[in-house]
Amino acid sequence: MNSKLYTTNLLKTAIITLLTTTTLYAQNKPSRTHIGLIYPLSSNGRHAPLDSNTFSFNLLAGVSAAEDGFTLAGLTNIIHHTSKGVQIAGLSNHISQNAEGLRIAGLMNLTGESRGLSVAGLLNKSNDMKGAQAAGFMNLAQNSTGFQVAGFLNKSKNISSQIAGFANIADSVKNVQVAGFFNKSRNTTSQIAGFMNIAKKVKGVQIAAFMNIADSSDYPIGLINLIKNGEKSIAITVDDNLTTMLTFRSGGRILYGIIGAGYNFKNDKEVYAFEAGFGAHVYTSQAFRLNLELTAASLSKNFKNGEYFKSSFKILPAFRVNQHLEVFGGPTFNYVNTNTAEGRKLTEKFISKWDNKDNNRLQGIYAGYTAGVQYIF
C-alpha cells in the first residue's frame, strides 16, 4: 500500500514538473512570427511581452520582449528589451534597451541605446547614439559618435556633427555644427550659423551672419566677433572719396569682422555711409602688421532714392605706436555700382567702366586708398 502511494506521488510530481517546465518554456520560447490587432489580441496573446520575434505585424499596437527582424505597427511598437533590423510605426517606436538597425516613426522614436538610423516626423530621443538621428522637429541624445539632422533643434552632450534648421546645442562636437540661426558648444571644430555661434574653444572656423562668441577662435567670420583671447578695436578711416567711417573691428588671431557708419564730405545729398566686411592679419610682428580686408559700403540720402554701392579689396600695412594705438593705410581696388549723379562724380578715373545710358547706371573698377588710426582694447 505504501509502495503504491509512493509510486502515485512520484508520478504526480513528475507530471507537475513536466507541465511547469513546458509552461515556462512556452512563455520564453522565441515566437518567430507575431500577428495581431492590439495587445493582447494577437497570436502571442498575453505572453507577448515575454516573446521575441523575427517578424511582427500589428494593425494598431504591438508588444514584445525583443525583435530581431522586421516590425510593423499601424500606431506603435513597444519593445521591452532589444531590437535589431527594421521597426516601422505610424506614430512611435519605444525600445527600452538597445536598438540596432533602422527605426522609422511618424511621430517619435524613444530608445535606450541606438545604433543605425532613427527617422521620426517629430522627435528622436536616445541615451547613447551611434549612427544618425533625423527628425522633423528635434533630436535628443546623451553621448554620441554619429550625427543629428533636425528641422528645428539638436541637443547632445558629445556628437560628431549636427545640422538643424534653427539651433544646435552640445558640450563637445567633433566635426561641425550647422544651424539656420544659432549654434552653442563648449568645444568644436567648426560652426556655421545664420545668426550667431557660441563656443569656448574652436579649432577651425566660426561662420555667422552676425556674431561669433568664443574663448578661443582664430578664424571667426562674422560682422561682430567677441573672442576672449582675440582683439577688438575702434577705428576712424577716410578714403579717396572723403568718406569718413567710425568702424568696429573684432576677431581672433587671424580673421576679424568689420562694421561701421560714417559721413561723406564730398557729396551734398548722398552723405550717410555704412560699411561691413571681413579682414585677415596675414603677417604680424611686434611693431608691424599687414592686413587684407574685403568690405562693402553704401552711400544714401534717405534709404529710398538712388543707389551707390562700393566693394573694396584693401591692402593695409599697419604700424603699432604703442600697446593700444595703431595707424594704417594703403591701396584699395574698388568696384562701384551707382545710378546717382553724385555717385558718378565721386570717381573720375577708372581702370574699366560700363556706362548704361538707358537706366543711368554706372559700373566701374578703380584704384584708390584708405587710411586710418585705431584704438585696440
C-alpha positions as CSV (number, residue, x, y, z in Angstrom):
1,M,0.0,0.0,0.0
2,N,2.8,2.3,0.9
3,S,4.6,1.3,-2.2
4,K,1.5,2.2,-4.4
5,L,1.1,5.5,-2.6
6,Y,4.8,6.3,-3.1
7,T,4.6,5.4,-6.8
8,T,1.4,7.5,-7.2
9,N,3.0,10.6,-5.5
10,L,6.2,10.2,-7.6
11,L,4.1,10.1,-10.8
12,K,2.1,13.2,-9.8
13,T,5.4,15.0,-9.0
14,A,6.8,14.1,-12.4
15,I,3.7,15.3,-14.2
16,I,3.6,18.6,-12.4
17,T,7.3,19.2,-13.1
18,L,6.8,18.4,-16.8
19,L,3.8,20.7,-17.0
20,T,5.5,23.5,-15.2
21,T,8.7,23.2,-17.3
22,T,6.6,23.1,-20.5
23,T,4.7,26.2,-19.5
24,L,7.8,28.2,-18.6
25,Y,9.4,27.2,-21.9
26,A,6.3,28.2,-23.8
27,Q,6.4,31.7,-22.3
28,N,10.1,32.3,-23.1
29,K,10.4,30.3,-26.3
30,P,11.1,32.8,-29.2
31,S,8.0,33.3,-31.3
32,R,9.3,33.8,-34.8
33,T,6.1,35.4,-36.3
34,H,3.7,37.7,-34.4
35,I,0.4,38.9,-36.0
36,G,-2.1,40.9,-34.1
37,L,-4.5,43.8,-33.7
38,I,-3.5,45.2,-30.3
39,Y,-2.2,43.6,-27.2
40,P,-3.4,41.0,-26.1
41,L,-5.4,40.4,-29.3
42,S,-2.5,38.7,-31.2
43,S,-1.0,35.4,-32.0
44,N,1.2,35.7,-28.9
45,G,-1.7,36.6,-26.7
46,R,-1.0,37.6,-23.1
47,H,2.5,36.2,-23.4
48,A,3.5,38.7,-26.0
49,P,5.7,40.8,-23.6
50,L,7.8,37.7,-22.9
51,D,8.3,36.7,-26.6
52,S,10.9,37.5,-29.1
53,N,10.1,37.7,-32.8
54,T,11.7,37.9,-36.2
55,F,8.6,39.2,-37.9
56,S,5.8,41.2,-36.3
57,F,2.8,42.9,-37.8
58,N,0.2,44.6,-35.6
59,L,-2.6,46.6,-37.1
60,L,-2.7,49.0,-34.2
61,A,0.0,48.3,-31.5
62,G,2.5,45.5,-30.8
63,V,4.2,44.5,-27.5
64,S,7.2,42.1,-27.3
65,A,10.3,41.3,-25.4
66,A,12.6,41.7,-28.4
67,E,12.5,42.0,-32.1
68,D,15.1,40.6,-34.4
69,G,14.0,41.2,-38.0
70,F,11.1,43.3,-39.3
71,T,8.5,45.0,-37.1
72,L,5.4,47.0,-38.4
73,A,2.6,48.6,-36.5
74,G,-0.1,51.0,-37.5
75,L,0.3,53.1,-34.3
76,T,3.1,52.0,-32.0
77,N,5.7,49.3,-31.3
78,I,6.6,48.6,-27.6
79,I,9.7,46.5,-27.2
80,H,10.7,45.9,-23.6
81,H,14.3,44.8,-24.2
82,T,16.3,45.0,-27.5
83,S,15.6,45.3,-31.2
84,K,17.5,44.5,-34.4
85,G,16.5,45.1,-38.0
86,V,13.7,47.4,-39.0
87,Q,11.0,48.9,-36.9
88,I,8.3,51.0,-38.6
89,A,5.3,52.6,-36.8
90,G,2.7,55.1,-37.8
91,L,3.2,57.0,-34.5
92,S,6.0,55.7,-32.3
93,N,8.7,53.1,-31.6
94,H,9.5,52.5,-27.9
95,I,12.6,50.4,-27.3
96,S,13.7,50.2,-23.7
97,Q,17.3,49.0,-24.2
98,N,19.5,48.6,-27.3
99,A,18.2,49.3,-30.8
100,E,20.2,48.3,-33.8
101,G,19.2,48.9,-37.4
102,L,16.5,51.2,-38.8
103,R,13.7,52.9,-36.9
104,I,11.0,54.9,-38.7
105,A,8.1,56.6,-36.9
106,G,5.6,59.2,-37.9
107,L,5.9,60.9,-34.6
108,M,8.8,59.7,-32.4
109,N,11.5,57.1,-31.7
110,L,12.4,56.5,-28.0
111,T,15.4,54.2,-27.3
112,G,17.8,53.4,-24.6
113,E,20.8,53.0,-26.8
114,S,20.6,53.2,-30.6
115,R,22.8,52.1,-33.4
116,G,22.0,52.8,-37.0
117,L,19.4,55.3,-38.2
118,S,16.4,56.8,-36.4
119,V,13.9,58.7,-38.5
120,A,10.9,60.5,-37.0
121,G,8.4,63.1,-38.0
122,L,8.8,64.9,-34.7
123,L,11.3,63.6,-32.1
124,N,14.2,61.1,-31.7
125,K,15.4,60.6,-28.2
126,S,18.2,58.2,-27.1
127,N,20.6,57.9,-24.2
128,D,23.6,56.8,-26.2
129,M,23.5,57.0,-30.0
130,K,25.9,55.5,-32.6
131,G,24.8,56.3,-36.0
132,A,22.3,59.0,-37.0
133,Q,19.1,60.7,-35.9
134,A,16.9,62.6,-38.4
135,A,13.8,64.3,-37.2
136,G,11.3,66.9,-38.5
137,F,11.5,68.8,-35.2
138,M,14.0,67.7,-32.6
139,N,16.8,65.2,-31.8
140,L,17.9,64.5,-28.2
141,A,20.9,62.3,-27.3
142,Q,23.4,61.9,-24.5
143,N,26.8,60.6,-25.7
144,S,27.0,60.1,-29.5
145,T,29.5,59.2,-32.1
146,G,27.2,59.9,-35.0
147,F,25.3,62.9,-36.4
148,Q,21.9,64.6,-35.9
149,V,19.7,66.3,-38.5
150,A,16.6,68.2,-37.4
151,G,14.2,70.7,-38.7
152,F,14.3,72.7,-35.5
153,L,16.7,71.6,-32.7
154,N,19.5,69.2,-32.0
155,K,20.8,68.6,-28.5
156,S,23.5,66.2,-27.3
157,K,26.5,66.1,-24.9
158,N,29.0,64.6,-27.3
159,I,28.3,64.4,-31.0
160,S,30.2,64.1,-34.3
161,S,28.1,66.6,-36.3
162,Q,24.8,68.5,-36.1
163,I,22.6,70.1,-38.7
164,A,19.4,72.0,-37.7
165,G,17.0,74.4,-39.2
166,F,17.1,76.6,-36.0
167,A,19.7,75.6,-33.3
168,N,22.3,73.1,-32.2
169,I,23.3,72.6,-28.6
170,A,26.2,70.3,-27.5
171,D,29.0,70.0,-25.0
172,S,31.5,68.7,-27.5
173,V,31.3,68.5,-31.3
174,K,33.9,66.5,-33.1
175,N,33.3,68.0,-36.6
176,V,30.8,70.7,-37.4
177,Q,27.6,72.4,-36.3
178,V,25.3,73.9,-39.0
179,A,22.2,75.8,-38.0
180,G,19.9,78.3,-39.6
181,F,20.0,80.5,-36.5
182,F,22.2,79.5,-33.6
183,N,24.9,77.1,-32.5
184,K,26.2,76.5,-29.0
185,S,29.1,74.2,-27.9
186,R,31.9,74.0,-25.4
187,N,34.5,72.5,-27.8
188,T,34.1,72.2,-31.5
189,T,35.9,72.1,-34.8
190,S,33.7,74.4,-36.8
191,Q,30.4,76.2,-36.5
192,I,28.2,77.7,-39.3
193,A,25.1,79.7,-38.3
194,G,22.6,82.0,-39.9
195,F,22.8,84.4,-37.0
196,M,25.2,83.5,-34.1
197,N,27.7,81.0,-32.8
198,I,28.7,80.5,-29.2
199,A,31.6,78.2,-28.1
200,K,34.6,78.0,-25.7
201,K,37.3,76.5,-27.9
202,V,37.0,76.4,-31.7
203,K,39.7,74.6,-33.6
204,G,38.5,75.5,-37.1
205,V,36.2,78.3,-38.4
206,Q,33.2,80.0,-37.0
207,I,30.9,81.5,-39.7
208,A,27.9,83.6,-38.7
209,A,25.9,86.2,-40.5
210,F,26.1,88.4,-37.4
211,M,28.1,87.4,-34.3
212,N,30.6,84.8,-33.1
213,I,31.4,84.4,-29.4
214,A,34.2,82.2,-28.1
215,D,37.1,82.0,-25.6
216,S,39.4,80.8,-28.3
217,S,38.8,81.1,-32.1
218,D,41.4,82.1,-34.6
219,Y,39.2,82.0,-37.7
220,P,35.8,83.7,-36.9
221,I,33.9,85.1,-39.8
222,G,31.2,87.4,-38.7
223,L,30.4,91.1,-38.5
224,I,31.0,91.1,-34.7
225,N,33.4,88.5,-33.2
226,L,33.7,88.6,-29.4
227,I,36.8,86.4,-28.8
228,K,38.2,86.3,-25.3
229,N,41.8,85.8,-26.4
230,G,41.3,87.8,-29.6
231,E,41.3,91.6,-30.5
232,K,38.8,94.4,-30.6
233,S,39.3,97.9,-31.8
234,I,37.6,101.2,-32.7
235,A,39.0,103.0,-35.8
236,I,38.5,106.2,-37.8
237,T,39.2,105.9,-41.5
238,V,39.0,108.1,-44.6
239,D,39.2,107.1,-48.2
240,D,39.9,108.8,-51.6
241,N,36.2,109.9,-51.8
242,L,36.4,111.7,-48.5
243,T,34.1,109.1,-46.9
244,T,34.9,109.1,-43.2
245,M,34.0,106.0,-41.2
246,L,33.8,105.1,-37.5
247,T,34.3,101.3,-37.5
248,F,34.4,98.4,-35.0
249,R,36.9,95.6,-35.8
250,S,36.7,92.4,-33.8
251,G,38.1,88.9,-34.2
252,G,40.7,86.2,-33.4
253,R,44.3,85.8,-34.1
254,I,43.9,85.7,-37.9
255,L,40.4,86.7,-39.1
256,Y,38.2,89.6,-37.9
257,G,35.0,91.4,-38.8
258,I,34.3,95.0,-39.7
259,I,31.1,97.1,-39.2
260,G,30.8,100.8,-39.3
261,A,29.0,104.0,-40.2
262,G,30.1,107.4,-41.3
263,Y,29.7,110.5,-43.5
264,N,30.8,111.6,-47.0
265,F,32.2,115.1,-47.0
266,K,32.3,115.4,-50.8
267,N,28.6,114.9,-51.6
268,D,25.7,117.2,-50.8
269,K,22.9,114.6,-50.8
270,E,24.2,111.0,-50.6
271,V,26.2,111.6,-47.4
272,Y,25.3,108.8,-45.0
273,A,27.8,105.9,-45.2
274,F,27.6,102.3,-44.0
275,E,30.3,99.6,-44.2
276,A,30.6,95.9,-43.4
277,G,33.2,93.3,-44.2
278,F,36.0,90.9,-43.2
279,G,39.7,91.1,-42.7
280,A,42.8,89.0,-42.0
281,H,46.1,89.6,-40.3
282,V,48.3,87.9,-42.9
283,Y,51.6,89.0,-41.2
284,T,52.3,90.1,-37.7
285,S,55.4,91.2,-35.9
286,Q,56.0,93.3,-32.7
287,A,55.5,96.7,-34.4
288,F,54.2,95.9,-37.9
289,R,51.2,94.1,-39.3
290,L,49.9,93.5,-42.8
291,N,46.2,93.3,-43.1
292,L,43.9,92.4,-46.0
293,E,40.3,93.5,-46.0
294,L,37.2,92.9,-48.1
295,T,34.4,95.4,-47.5
296,A,31.1,96.5,-48.9
297,A,29.9,100.1,-48.4
298,S,27.0,102.2,-49.4
299,L,26.0,105.9,-49.5
300,S,22.5,107.1,-49.1
301,K,20.4,110.2,-48.6
302,N,17.1,108.8,-47.3
303,F,17.5,105.0,-47.9
304,K,14.9,105.1,-50.7
305,N,16.0,107.1,-53.7
306,G,19.3,106.4,-55.5
307,E,21.9,103.8,-55.1
308,Y,25.7,103.9,-54.5
309,F,27.5,100.6,-53.7
310,K,31.2,100.0,-53.5
311,S,33.0,96.8,-52.9
312,S,36.7,97.1,-51.9
313,F,39.8,94.9,-51.5
314,K,42.2,96.7,-49.2
315,I,45.9,96.1,-48.6
316,L,46.7,97.9,-45.3
317,P,50.1,98.0,-43.7
318,A,49.7,98.9,-40.0
319,F,52.3,100.3,-37.6
320,R,51.9,99.9,-33.8
321,V,52.6,103.2,-32.0
322,N,52.1,101.7,-28.5
323,Q,50.1,98.8,-26.9
324,H,46.8,100.3,-27.8
325,L,47.3,102.7,-30.8
326,E,47.9,101.7,-34.4
327,V,48.0,103.7,-37.7
328,F,47.4,102.0,-41.0
329,G,46.8,102.9,-44.7
330,G,47.3,101.5,-48.2
331,P,45.9,101.0,-51.7
332,T,42.4,99.7,-52.4
333,F,40.9,98.2,-55.5
334,N,37.2,99.0,-55.8
335,Y,34.1,98.0,-57.8
336,V,31.4,100.8,-57.9
337,N,27.7,100.4,-58.9
338,T,25.6,103.6,-58.9
339,N,22.7,105.3,-60.6
340,T,23.0,108.8,-59.0
341,A,24.6,112.0,-60.3
342,E,26.7,112.4,-57.1
343,G,27.8,108.8,-57.3
344,R,29.1,109.3,-60.8
345,K,31.2,112.3,-59.8
346,L,32.9,110.6,-56.8
347,T,35.3,108.8,-59.1
348,E,37.0,110.4,-62.1
349,K,39.5,107.8,-63.3
350,F,38.5,104.2,-63.8
351,I,40.6,101.2,-64.8
352,S,37.5,99.9,-66.5
353,K,33.8,101.1,-66.6
354,W,30.4,100.2,-68.1
355,D,28.0,103.1,-68.5
356,N,24.4,102.2,-69.3
357,K,22.6,105.3,-70.5
358,D,19.2,103.5,-70.6
359,N,18.9,103.1,-66.9
360,N,21.5,105.7,-65.9
361,R,23.7,103.1,-64.2
362,L,27.4,103.3,-64.0
363,Q,29.7,100.4,-63.1
364,G,33.4,100.6,-62.8
365,I,36.7,99.4,-61.3
366,Y,39.2,101.8,-60.0
367,A,42.2,102.1,-57.6
368,G,42.0,104.2,-54.5
369,Y,43.3,104.4,-51.0
370,T,42.2,104.2,-47.3
371,A,44.0,105.4,-44.2
372,G,43.1,105.4,-40.5
373,V,44.0,105.1,-36.9
374,Q,42.6,102.6,-34.4
375,Y,42.5,102.1,-30.7
376,I,42.9,98.4,-29.7
377,F,41.4,97.1,-26.5
